[in-house]
Amino acid sequence: MRINKMTASFGKLENESLSLHPGLNVIYAPNESGKSTWCAFIRAMLYGVDTAERAKAGYLPDKLRYAPWSGAPMEGSMELSAGGCDITITRSTRQKNAPMREFSATYTGSSVPVEGLNGSNAGELLTGVSKEVFRRSAYIGQGAVAVTGSPELEKRISSIVSTGEEQTSYSEADERLRQWQRKRRYNRRGLLPELEGKMDETQRRLELMEGSVQDIESLESRLEQAGEECRRLEQQVTESRKRQRREALDRLSAGRAETDKCSRAHDAAMEELSRRREEMRSSRFGLQSPGETEAQVQRDMEELKTLKEAASKKPSALLAVVFFVLAIAAAAAYTAVNSIFVIIGAAVFCAVAVYLLMGYSKARQAVNRAAERRREIYNKYHVSGSGELKEALEEHRRLAQAVEEADREEKRCRLAYENARELQRGLEESAMAELDFTGGNSEAARLSRELASARAGAQRLSQQIAEINGRLAAMGDPLVLSSSLSSMQEEYEAITGEYEAISLAVDTLKEADTQIQSRFSPELGKLAAEYMSAVTGGRYLDVLINRDFSARTRTSDDSIARDSEYLSAGTLDLMYLAVRLAVCRLALPEGENCPLIIDDALVNLDETRLEQAMELLRQIARERQVILFTCRKPKGAADD
């Protein structure tokens, strides 16, 4: 296959074209001019863009890295020659999330499609190798000169240097066997650990079921004893409650009888007090206290005494009459004598008589008032004399004393009644406490608590038995578990045999691979050594390659080969370039060779070795197209 022309809308390339010719193509351009983008475009046109890749930290997949900067759809075309025909392949984008998914292949200059060529197989049919082999052989990306191993590349090289069978790979076979091993045992995972866990779990369940049966038998025995204890306590509680009820009722009845007796006595005392008060109320002095009555009567008696004395002094009008007669006589004498002194004497006698008469009138009124006041006092007490008043006072004293005695008796009876009622309340509270068969301190309460505790214990035992029975039911049938355990043991033995057989196969495969490796590495190393000698002017003679394609090299002056850590950057690039070219020689199909794509793989070389490398590429370009992208302008190369 040979690439003739490319047109790309890819990354920074905006509908740009690149024409190529057979042999060595050196595309010289400075950094950031799109060289790596053209390399990625070639790979994308041949093998498509992987849309399943996802962005990661520090890594962008091609579908994002090379999205056209202009925002246009990712697309391009490639004119190439293969199998004696000129073919034009195109890839375009219809959906944004599937860049370059649309593919077409036609014969150049016509619209006739190339039969059998599609977007999935184009790269492999045109180059003769898969995408993985292409990337590890003919495609040398920037900074990726070193070869990394892959099963496909290994199969291809092994088929050439050994059996010719391209379907076998030690890595794949070893990995498959080890997958089978891991499937059966890998640390704590795999069929064997899983079976071990299941067998351990089944054995544990059987042991647990056996222990659970023994626990149930023990719990049922304890439950039967608890039932007997409950029945004994129930009988004791019943008898104790009957006895306490009877005793409490007897005390309550006695208390009620005493309370009724005190109540009747208090009622009688209340009636007697009421009767005595009514008698006192009906007396002359009513309900007035004896002290107040005596004080009042004493005051009235003293007033009666005073009034009696005042009434005993009866006035006389005789002297007034005498002077009045004298006044008349003097007046009569005046008519006879006609003397002023007679008139004056008559007037004096008359005035004295009037004065005496007025004094008599006042004295008479005072006696009358005293008599009237005495009558008022006697009428107040409804008596006719002082003796009767004294008798009334004595009667009042007797009635008041009777009321006082009745009142004392009522108070005594009331106190006795209240005490009886308080005692009755105490008896009722005591009876309630005694009849509280759960929280009290009585014998029945204590026995009731013991009974409740015994019943709770029996209930707990029943629950434990039910829980264990439930667990037993959930565990399954012991016979089924035993049978399952036997089957698992047989399966375990069979898988163990398989595991041992696979382990033997791994060891055998490793021995066989060692033999193949003895042919694989020398053949590849021989070719790489030829290329290494060519690009170093014969300084480096040997290249030793491991299965993972890591390499060592030796100069003519070295006794042993040097690891890559001891090589300069330029020498290291040359060594891996030699390995790459050897891989291309062995891995790529013979006949019409696919192009060799190199992206800035010679930047670390000095002028001498750069020229030696370019000479080697010119030799290789005689057999296959070589496309070299570089930022260093080799001698004799023209700008492209």
MONOR-V775754 format. One record per pair of residues at least 24 apart in sequence whose ideal C-beta (glycine too) atoms are under 7 Angstrom apart, sorted by the first residue. I is the first residue (numbers start at 0). J is the second residue. Records with the same first field share a line. If there is no record, write none. Layout:
I = J / J
//
This chain:
0 = 79 / 81 / 125 / 126 / 591 / 593 / 594
1 = 79 / 80 / 594 / 624
2 = 77 / 79 / 594 / 624
3 = 78 / 79 / 80
4 = 78
5 = 40 / 75 / 77
6 = 75 / 76
7 = 40 / 75
8 = 67 / 71 / 72 / 73 / 74 / 75
9 = 36 / 40 / 65 / 67 / 73 / 75
10 = 36 / 65 / 67 / 68
11 = 36 / 68
12 = 36 / 40
13 = 67 / 69
19 = 626
21 = 624
22 = 620 / 624
23 = 616 / 617 / 620 / 625 / 627
24 = 625 / 626 / 627
25 = 627 / 629 / 633 / 636 / 639
26 = 627 / 628 / 639
27 = 629 / 632 / 636 / 638 / 639
28 = 630
29 = 630
30 = 630
34 = 598 / 599 / 628
35 = 141 / 598
36 = 65
37 = 628
38 = 140 / 596 / 598 / 628
39 = 65
40 = 75
41 = 596
42 = 138
43 = 99
44 = 75 / 77 / 88 / 90
45 = 121 / 122 / 125 / 126
46 = 122 / 130
47 = 99 / 118
48 = 98 / 99
50 = 96 / 97 / 98
62 = 98
73 = 98 / 99
74 = 99
78 = 107
81 = 125 / 591
82 = 591
86 = 113
88 = 121
126 = 593
127 = 587 / 588 / 593
128 = 586 / 587
132 = 586
135 = 582
136 = 579 / 582 / 583 / 586 / 587
137 = 583 / 587 / 593 / 594 / 595 / 596
138 = 596
139 = 579 / 596 / 597 / 598 / 600
140 = 598
141 = 598 / 599
144 = 572 / 575 / 576 / 579 / 600
145 = 575
146 = 548 / 575 / 578 / 579 / 582
147 = 548
148 = 546 / 547 / 548
152 = 586
155 = 586
156 = 519 / 523 / 585 / 586
157 = 515 / 519
159 = 585
160 = 518 / 519 / 522 / 585
161 = 515 / 518 / 519
169 = 508 / 512 / 515
172 = 508
173 = 505 / 508
176 = 501 / 504 / 505 / 508
177 = 505
179 = 501
180 = 498 / 501 / 502 / 505
183 = 494 / 497 / 498
184 = 498
190 = 494
191 = 491 / 494 / 495 / 498
194 = 487 / 490 / 491 / 494
197 = 487
198 = 484 / 487 / 488 / 491
201 = 480 / 483 / 484 / 487
202 = 484
204 = 474 / 480
205 = 477 / 480 / 481
208 = 471 / 474 / 477
211 = 467 / 470 / 471
214 = 467
215 = 464 / 467 / 468
218 = 460 / 463 / 464
219 = 464
221 = 460
222 = 457 / 460 / 461 / 464
225 = 453 / 456 / 457 / 460
226 = 457
228 = 453
229 = 450 / 453 / 454 / 457
232 = 446 / 449 / 450 / 453
233 = 450
235 = 446
236 = 443 / 446 / 447 / 450
239 = 442 / 443 / 446
240 = 436 / 443
243 = 433 / 434 / 441 / 443
244 = 434
247 = 430 / 433 / 434
250 = 426 / 430
251 = 426 / 427 / 430
254 = 422 / 423 / 426
255 = 423
257 = 419
258 = 419 / 420 / 423
261 = 412 / 415 / 416 / 419
262 = 416
264 = 412 / 415
265 = 412 / 413 / 416
268 = 408 / 409 / 412
269 = 409
271 = 405 / 408
272 = 405 / 406 / 409
275 = 401 / 402 / 405
276 = 402
278 = 398
279 = 398 / 399 / 402
282 = 394 / 395 / 398
283 = 380 / 381 / 391 / 395
284 = 395
288 = 399
289 = 395 / 396 / 399
292 = 392 / 395
293 = 392
296 = 388 / 392
299 = 376
300 = 385
302 = 376
303 = 373 / 376 / 385
306 = 369 / 372 / 373
309 = 365 / 366 / 369
310 = 366 / 369 / 370
313 = 366
314 = 359 / 362 / 363
316 = 356 / 359
318 = 355
319 = 352 / 355 / 356 / 359
322 = 348 / 351 / 352 / 355
323 = 349 / 352
326 = 352
516 = 546
520 = 544 / 545
523 = 581 / 585
526 = 581 / 584 / 585
527 = 577 / 578 / 581
530 = 577 / 580 / 581 / 615
531 = 573 / 574 / 577
533 = 611 / 615
534 = 573 / 577 / 608 / 611 / 612 / 615
535 = 573 / 608 / 611
536 = 611
542 = 574 / 577 / 578
544 = 578
548 = 578
550 = 574 / 575 / 578
568 = 603
569 = 603 / 604 / 605 / 608
572 = 600 / 603 / 604
573 = 608 / 612
576 = 600 / 612
580 = 619
592 = 622 / 623
593 = 623
594 = 623 / 624 / 625 / 626
595 = 619 / 623 / 625
596 = 626
597 = 626 / 627 / 628
598 = 628
599 = 628 / 629 / 630
601 = 629 / 631
602 = 630 / 631
609 = 633
610 = 634
//
